[in-house]
């Protein structure tokens, strides 16, 4: 059995991290960000990237102290005990399953909308989506059941494929802009939904939806745009969920996670800039499933971007199918759930935990009638508890004089300053 269980190496962890983050977000969020932030949209992505890097570094620092599966659950449990950890563990496990359900719904709906005309108006569309979800889950089950070797290959191929598609968009887009015209200024044209023109709709920043904090201004737009853009960066917190499946996680994760966010942030900002130069109005006013592709007029290139979006969405489902079940096994390892959930096949795959995750991943899209907006909201809210408690856990572990951590080299920046900033943010 030892020969069949393969640990993920450093670069596979980096690719897994990229695959965990780049998915639906960069293809779906640009229109919303441009609409509220206008020409300042790239700044919103940069700020969101800084926020993600800070929190990702905090999670990476926690990985130095705790090598177990579970990410936020394992860190909070180690720092504050079982009661505090239980809240994070349950929300983390449900959140991972819901997040997978969201991404599975997106890829299923996208494929149907691309290949079957009029699917959005089909009265039986929910049945089609459910069947599509079952097929997708079946494929992911086959990939996972044969262990980390097969997963690593599929994960690496899908990651390279999605990044390749985005790089193609950037390079081809820049060539088109240089040959034809730079339409970046379109992002400042007032939005008119009835006419289908314009891209910028100034929005006030409202506290609790009622108290105006900042009026209609570029600053309000950048802040609102950052909130939209943050969705594209979610997923970094799940990179360490399968720490036990990785080689020397206490050494590799603190290096791999910041590199991962850096690569993702660079690609995102370039994609948004190029998209805006190609045509902000087309992206904001798009009715197509992959809004980013609306900025491209060349049919072949447009289809390649759509194909890249499908590969990207499939890839992030591969990553989610690997990490999400480990959130349940982490709870079982600590006795919160029955031990049978930790049982693995000969390839080291927790098959029972996988099935449980699938049940939740399918249940929430069904319960919410495949409403992706409601699913995204639920997924973001359920992540919030670990975003606030993990920074505090890092500070607690850093202050500890426990003998098991005496060998860890501590830094004021990563152990104290960044966790405090992350908690405040």
N, C-alpha and C positions, 0 to 999 in steps of 0.2 A: 504493500500500500504506500510505503514511503516514497517509492519511485514514481508513483502515479500522481502524487500531490505536488504540484509545482508552485513555488512562490513567485509573486510578481517582482521583477527587478525595477531599478530606479526609473529608467526611461519608459517602461510599461506603466509605471505609476503616473508619470507625467502625462502620457497619452490617455490613461484612464481618467485623470483629472480633467483634461481638456474635453474628453468625451462626456464627462459628467456635467459640464457647464454649457458648452456650445450645443444647442439643440434647437428648440423652437424660438427662443427669445430673440436672437439677432434677426430672424426672418419676420417676426411679428411685431416687435416693439418700435422700430424706426418711425413708422407713421405716427404713432401716438406721441413720441418724443418730439418729433419735428413740429407737430401741430401745436404743442404748448410752448416749446422753447425756440422755435423758429431757427434763425441762423446760429443760435447758441447750442443747438442739439449736440454737437460733438463734445462740448464742455460738460453737458449732463452725463455723457458716457464716461468721460474722464473722472468726474467726481464719483460716479458709481463705482468705477474701477478702484479708486483710492479707498473707498469704503470697503469694498470686497477684499482688497489686499490687506487692509488692517485686520479685518475679522478672520481672513484666511490665515494670516500670520499668527493670530491668537490661537486658532485651532491647531496650527502646525506646532506651536510652542507646547501646547497641551500634550501633543503626541510624543514629546520628549519624555514626559513623566509617565504616561500610560500607554502600554503596547497592545491592550486588548481591543477586540471588536467593539463597535457601539458608538464611537466618536463622542458626541456631546454627553450621552448617557454615561459612558465609562468615565469621562473626565469629572462630571459633576458628582457622581457616586464616590469616586476616589477622594474628592475634596470635601464634600459635605455630608456623605453618608447615603444610605439606601433611600430614606424618605424623600430627600431632595432629588436624588437620582431617578427615583421612580416616575416623578412628573415628567422629567426630560425623556426618560426611556420610553414611556407610553406615547407621548406626543411625537418623539423621534420615529418610533416604529410606524405609527399611523401616518405621520407626515411623509415618510419614505414611500409607503404604499400609495398614499394619495398622489404624491408627486409622480410616481410611476404611472398611476391611472391617468393623470393629466397628460403626460407625454405620450402614452399609448393612444389616448383619445385623439390627440393632435395628429399623430402620424396616420391613424386610421381614417379620420375625416379628410385629411389632406389627400391621401391616395384615392379615396372614393370621389372627392370633388374634382380631382384632376382627370380621372379616367372615365367617370360617369357623369355626363352632362345633366344638369337639373337635379342633382342629388339633394341640394339644400332645400328644394321644394317637394321632395318625395315624401309622401305620407308614411312610408315604411322605413324612413331613413334610420331610425333608432335600431331597428332590427338588423339592418345592414351593418351599422356601426358595431353592434354587439358581436355579430358573426366575425367581422373583421378583427375585433379585439381578441376573440378566441383563437383565431388563426395566428395572430401576432404573438400571443402568449405561448402558443404551442411551439412556435419557432424558437422563441427565447428559452423555453424549457429545454429543448434539445441542445441548444448551445451551452446552457449551464450544466446540464446533467453529466456532460463529459469532462467537467473539471476546468481548472485554470488554464491548461495548455490550449484548449480550443477557444476558451473565452479570450485569452490573451491575443490569439491570432485575429479573431473576429473584431475585438475591440480596437486593435492597432490598425487594421484595414479600414474600419468605419471612421476612425478618427482622422487618418490620413486623407480619406475620401472627402470628408466634410470640410476639413481645413483647405484641401486642394480646391474644392468648389468655391470657397470664399476668396481664396487667393486669385483664382481665375476671374471672379467678379471684379476684384480690385484692379488687376492688371488690364483686363479687357476694358473695364470702365474708364480707366485713365487714358487708354489709347483712343477710345471713342471721344472723350472730352477734349483731348488735344487736337484731334482731327476735325471735330464738329464744333461744339459749343459748350461752355461752362455755364450751367444753369443754377449755380449755388444761390444766386440772389432770389430765386423763386421762393426760398424758405421765408422770405420777409413779406410776401404778398398776402394780404388778408384772406382768410378762409371763407368760402361761400359754398355751403353744402348744396344748395338748390341748383347753383350753376355748375357745380363740380369743378370749381377753380380755386386757386389760392391754396396756401398751406399753413398759414400762421393764424392761430386763434388765441390771442392773449387771455390768460386765465389768472384770476386772483387766488392767492393762497389762503384758504379758509381753515381755521382751527375747528375741529369737530364738525365741519361743514357749515358753520353758522358765523363764527367770529373771524372777520377779515384781519389777517396778520400782515399781509403784503398785498397791495393793490395790483392791478394789471400792469406788470412791468417785466423787463428781461430777467430780473432776479427771481421773481415768482415763477416765471417760465422755466428757468434753469432748475429750480428746486423741484417743481412738479415733474420736469423731464427726468431728473435724477431718480425720482420714485418709480417712474415707468421703467427706466433703464436698468434699475436694480434687479428686476425680474430676470433679465438676460444673464445675470451673474450668479443667480442662485444655483446651488448644486455643489459649490466648493465645500460646504460643510459635510458632505457625504463621502468625500475622498478617503477619510480615515475610518470609515465605517467597517471596512474589512482589513484592518491593520494586521490581524493575525495571518492574513493570506499574503503578506508582503515581506520581503527580505529586510531585516533590520529596520522596522518602521520608525523607531526612535531616532534613527539617523537619516533615513531616506525621506520621510514625510516632511520634516522641517525645511529640507532643500527643495523637494519636488513641488510643494504647494505654491510657494511664491513664484516659481518659474511658470507654473501652470497659469496662474492669474495674469502674469505679465504677458504671456503669449496671447491669451484670450483678449485682454484689454487692447493690445496692439491691433489685433485683427478686427475687433469691434469698431474701434475709432476709425480705422481706414475704410471699413465697409460703409459706415454711415457717411463719412466725408464723400466718398465716391458716389454713393447713392444720391446724395444731395446735389452733387455736381451734375449727375445725369438728369435729375428732375424730381424735386421735392413734391411738386403738385401731384405727379403720378403716384408716388408712394402713399401720400396722405389720403388721396381720393380713391385709391384702389379698392375694387370689390373682389379681387382675386384672392385665393387662399394664401399664396405666398406674395405678400404685398411688396417686398423688396424687388422682386422680379419685374414689377410694373414699370420701373424706371428704365428698363431696357427695351428698345424698339426692335433689335435684331432677333428674329424668331429662334434661331439655333442657340444663340447665347442665352436667351431667355429660358429655353427648355433645359439647358445645362444647369442654370441656377436653380430652377424648380427641382430638377433631379438631385442637385446638391442638398436642397432643403429636405427632401425625402430621406436621403442617406443620413443627413445630420440628425433628423428626428428618430430614425431607426437606431443610429449609433447611441444616442442618449438613452434609448430604451434598453440597449444592451448593457450600458453602464448601470442603469437603475436596477435591472434584473439581477445584477451581481451584488450591488451594495445593499439594496432594501431588505432582502431576507436576513442579512447579518444583523440588522437592528433587532429582529425578533430573537435570533440565537443569543445575542448579548443579554437579553432579558432572561432567557432560559438558563444561561450559564450562571447567573446570579440567583437562580431559584425563584424568580418572579413568575416565570411561566414553566410548564412541565418540561422536564429534562429531555423528553422524547423529541422535542423540537430541535435539539442540538444534534440529533443523529445524522450522520453523513454517509453518503454512499462511498464506494471504493475510490472515487476520484476526489474525495474530500468536500463534496457539495452537500449543503444542508437541504435536502429535497423537501422535507416536511415544512420547513420554514418558507421555502419557495412557494409551496402550494398555499400556505396561509396568506402570504403576501399577495399572491394572485387574487385570492378571494376578496381582499380589501381593495385591491387595485381595480377590480371589476365592479365592486359594489357601489363605490362612490360615484363614478360616472353614470351608472344606471340610475341611482337615486336622484341625481341632479339632472337627469335627461340629457346628458352629454353637453351641458352648458359649460363651455370652456372658461368663460369669465368667472362663474361661480366657483369652478374647480380651482382656478388660479388663486382667487381670494382665499379660499379655504387652505390651500397649500402654503401660502405666504404667512397667514396668521398662525398656523400650527408650528411654523419654524421659529416664531418669535421668541419663545421661551428659552431655547438653547442659545440664541444670539445674545441674550442678556445674562444668562447664568454661566456660560463657559468662560467669558473674560474674568468673572469673579473667581471661578475655580482655578484659573491659571495663577492669579495673585495668591490665593490660599496655598497652593502647592509650592509656589516659589518661596513663600515665607516659612514653609515647613522645614524643620530640622530633622525630619525622618531619615534614618540611615540609608534607606533604599534609594534616596535621591541625592545623596551627598556627592556623588560623582558627576552630577549634571552641572555643566557650566551655565551660570545664570547671567542674564544681561538686563540692565535696568530698562532698556528700550523694549525688549520683547516680553519681559516678565511683568513689568509694571506700567510703563508709559502707554504702550499700544493697547493692553487690556482696558485701561481706564478710558482711553479715547474711544475704543470699540463699544464699551458699555454705554458711554454718553451718547454716541451716535445711534 
